[in-house]
Amino acid sequence: MRPALLVAVMSIVTILLRFLPFWVFRGWTPAYISYLGRVLPPAIIGMLVIYCLKDISFAARPFGLPELIAGACVVGMQAWKRNS
């Protein structure tokens, strides 16, 4: 009974958090929310890239080659398809 209650509460909270902005800003969006919507996605992607590449060792084998190849593939696919 207790795990089902926890799952139900977490589900309700998640649904409320997803729908709350649409309910609060029904017909209009404040300028700072629009700004954050434009700026945050590239900033988050940049932070994730830095986090993923922070432990590369260029002094030891394989000299960061797998990470660089994977990064080049991602950049190439993004440039080709224009769809993240």
C-alpha positions as CSV (number, residue, x, y, z in Angstrom):
1,M,0.0,0.0,0.0
2,R,2.7,2.4,0.9
3,P,4.7,2.2,-2.4
4,A,1.5,2.7,-4.4
5,L,0.8,5.8,-2.3
6,L,4.3,7.2,-2.9
7,V,4.0,6.6,-6.6
8,A,0.6,8.3,-6.7
9,V,1.8,11.4,-4.8
10,M,4.9,11.7,-7.0
11,S,2.7,11.4,-10.1
12,I,0.4,14.1,-8.9
13,V,3.2,16.4,-8.0
14,T,4.9,15.8,-11.4
15,I,1.7,16.5,-13.3
16,L,1.0,19.7,-11.3
17,L,4.6,20.9,-11.9
18,R,4.2,20.3,-15.6
19,F,0.8,22.0,-15.9
20,L,1.3,24.9,-13.4
21,P,3.1,27.3,-15.8
22,F,0.3,26.8,-18.4
23,W,-2.3,27.5,-15.8
24,V,-0.6,30.5,-14.3
25,F,0.3,32.2,-17.6
26,R,-2.9,31.3,-19.5
27,G,-2.8,33.7,-22.4
28,W,0.4,35.7,-21.9
29,T,4.0,34.9,-21.2
30,P,6.2,37.3,-19.3
31,A,9.3,38.6,-21.1
32,Y,11.8,37.0,-18.6
33,I,10.2,33.6,-19.2
34,S,10.5,34.0,-22.9
35,Y,14.1,35.1,-22.4
36,L,14.9,32.0,-20.3
37,G,13.2,29.8,-22.9
38,R,15.6,31.1,-25.5
39,V,18.8,31.2,-23.4
40,L,18.7,28.2,-21.1
41,P,18.6,25.3,-23.6
42,P,22.0,26.2,-25.2
43,A,23.5,27.0,-21.8
44,I,22.4,23.6,-20.4
45,I,23.7,21.8,-23.5
46,G,27.0,23.7,-23.2
47,M,27.3,22.7,-19.5
48,L,26.6,19.1,-20.3
49,V,29.3,19.0,-23.0
50,I,31.8,20.5,-20.6
51,Y,30.8,18.0,-17.9
52,C,31.1,15.1,-20.3
53,L,34.5,16.1,-21.7
54,K,36.1,17.3,-18.4
55,D,37.9,14.0,-17.7
56,I,39.5,13.4,-21.1
57,S,43.2,12.7,-20.8
58,F,45.1,13.8,-23.9
59,A,48.4,12.5,-22.4
60,A,47.4,8.8,-22.3
61,R,45.9,6.3,-24.8
62,P,43.5,6.7,-26.6
63,F,44.3,10.4,-26.3
64,G,40.6,11.4,-26.2
65,L,40.0,10.1,-29.7
66,P,36.7,8.3,-29.0
67,E,35.2,11.4,-27.3
68,L,36.4,13.7,-30.2
69,I,35.0,11.3,-32.8
70,A,31.6,11.1,-31.0
71,G,31.5,14.9,-30.6
72,A,32.3,15.3,-34.3
73,C,29.5,12.9,-35.2
74,V,27.0,14.8,-33.1
75,V,28.1,18.2,-34.5
76,G,27.9,16.7,-38.1
77,M,24.5,15.3,-37.6
78,Q,23.2,18.6,-36.0
79,A,24.6,20.5,-39.0
80,W,23.2,18.1,-41.5
81,K,19.7,17.6,-40.1
82,R,19.2,20.9,-38.2
83,N,17.3,19.0,-35.6
84,S,18.6,18.2,-32.1
